[in-house]
Amino acid sequence: MRALLIAMALMTWLGSTAIAGPTEEALQVVEKWAQAVTDANVDGIVRLHAPDALFLSTGSKTVVTTPEAIRAHFEQALLRNRPRTAKLAEPAVLVVSDTVVVVTGVDTVTSVRKSTPVSGNGRVTFIVAKRGSDWHIVHFHRSAMPN
C-alpha cells in the first residue's frame, strides 16, 4: 500500500511538472512580480530580476543595469503612496525558446496620493529567462499609455 501511495504521489508530481512549460513558468514570474508590487516587497522584486537585468520603468531617465539601482527604484516607488497594485491584463506571450519568453500587455497600476486613489494604464514588457533551474526577469520596460 505504501509503495502504491508513493508511486501515485510521484506520478502526480511528474504530471504537474510536465504540464508547466516556458509560458506557464514565465507567467508565474510576472504574477509573483505583481504580487510583490502589491505587497511592497522590494526584496522579492529584486530577487525576481537577474543580476544583469536591464530595467526601464515609466519614470526612468536612464536604463537601470544593476540590482542596487533596481532596489533603489522600487524603494522609491513602492514604499510611498501605498497601497499599490499592478495588474497585467490579458498578457500576450511569445516563447522565443525553452529558456526565453517575452510577456507583454497593458497594465494598470494603482496607488494612493494625498488620500486619493489614483490609477494609470501603461504598456509593459517583461523578458523572462531561465538561468540554471530558475526563471528571472532579464528585461523590463514600462511606458505610460499615450493619450
C-alpha positions in Angstrom: 0.0 0.0 0.0 2.8 2.4 0.9 4.5 1.7 -2.4 1.3 2.5 -4.3 0.9 5.8 -2.4 4.5 6.7 -3.2 4.0 5.8 -6.9 0.8 7.9 -7.1 2.5 10.9 -5.5 5.4 10.6 -7.9 3.1 10.4 -10.9 1.2 13.4 -9.7 4.4 15.4 -9.2 5.8 14.4 -12.6 2.5 15.2 -14.2 2.3 18.6 -12.7 5.9 19.5 -13.7 5.4 18.2 -17.2 2.4 20.5 -17.7 4.4 23.6 -16.8 6.2 24.8 -19.8 8.0 28.1 -20.6 4.8 30.1 -21.0 3.5 29.0 -17.6 6.8 29.4 -15.9 7.3 33.0 -17.3 3.7 34.0 -16.3 4.3 32.7 -12.8 7.3 35.1 -12.6 5.2 38.0 -13.8 2.4 37.1 -11.3 5.0 37.0 -8.5 6.2 40.4 -9.6 2.7 41.9 -9.5 2.1 40.4 -6.0 5.4 41.8 -4.8 4.4 45.2 -6.0 1.1 44.9 -4.1 2.9 43.7 -1.0 5.5 46.5 -1.4 8.1 43.6 -1.2 11.2 45.3 -2.5 13.4 42.3 -1.7 11.0 40.0 -3.6 11.1 42.2 -6.7 14.9 42.4 -6.7 15.2 38.6 -6.4 12.9 38.2 -9.4 15.3 40.1 -11.6 18.5 38.6 -12.9 21.7 40.3 -11.6 22.4 41.6 -15.2 18.8 42.6 -15.9 18.0 45.7 -18.0 15.3 47.8 -16.4 13.4 50.8 -17.8 10.3 52.0 -16.0 7.9 54.8 -16.8 9.8 57.3 -14.8 13.3 56.1 -15.7 15.6 58.6 -17.4 18.3 56.0 -18.0 18.5 52.3 -18.4 18.9 50.7 -14.9 21.5 47.9 -15.1 22.3 46.8 -11.5 20.4 45.1 -8.7 21.2 48.0 -6.4 19.6 50.5 -8.9 16.6 48.3 -9.3 16.3 48.2 -5.5 16.6 52.0 -5.3 13.9 52.4 -7.9 11.4 50.2 -6.0 12.3 51.6 -2.6 11.3 55.0 -4.0 8.3 53.7 -5.9 6.8 51.2 -3.5 7.4 52.5 -0.1 5.3 55.6 -0.6 1.8 56.2 -2.0 0.5 52.9 -0.6 -1.4 50.8 -1.0 -0.2 49.9 -4.6 -1.2 47.3 -7.1 -0.1 46.3 -10.5 -2.2 44.1 -12.8 -1.3 42.9 -16.3 -4.5 42.4 -18.3 -4.6 39.7 -21.0 -0.8 39.3 -21.4 0.5 38.3 -24.9 3.2 35.7 -24.7 5.9 34.9 -27.2 8.0 31.9 -26.5 11.4 32.6 -28.0 12.9 29.3 -26.8 12.6 26.8 -24.0 14.5 29.3 -21.8 13.4 32.8 -23.0 9.8 34.1 -23.0 8.5 37.6 -23.8 5.4 38.7 -21.9 3.8 42.0 -22.9 0.5 43.7 -22.5 -1.4 46.6 -21.0 -1.2 47.1 -17.2 -3.0 49.1 -14.6 -1.1 50.4 -11.6 -2.8 52.0 -8.6 -1.7 53.9 -5.6 -2.9 56.5 -3.1 -1.7 60.1 -3.2 -2.8 62.5 -0.6 -5.5 60.1 0.5 -6.9 59.9 -3.1 -6.8 56.7 -5.1 -5.1 57.1 -8.5 -4.5 54.7 -11.3 -2.7 54.7 -14.6 -2.5 52.4 -17.6 0.7 51.6 -19.3 2.4 49.3 -21.8 4.7 46.7 -20.2 7.1 44.1 -21.5 8.9 41.5 -19.5 11.6 39.2 -20.9 11.9 36.2 -18.6 14.8 33.8 -19.0 15.6 30.5 -17.3 19.0 30.7 -15.7 20.0 27.4 -14.3 16.8 26.0 -12.7 15.2 29.3 -12.0 13.4 31.9 -14.1 14.3 35.6 -13.8 13.3 38.9 -15.4 16.2 39.8 -17.6 14.5 42.9 -19.2 11.6 45.1 -18.0 10.1 48.1 -19.8 7.0 50.1 -18.9 5.8 53.2 -20.6 2.7 55.3 -20.0 -0.3 54.8 -22.2 -0.4 57.5 -24.8 -3.5 59.7 -24.9 
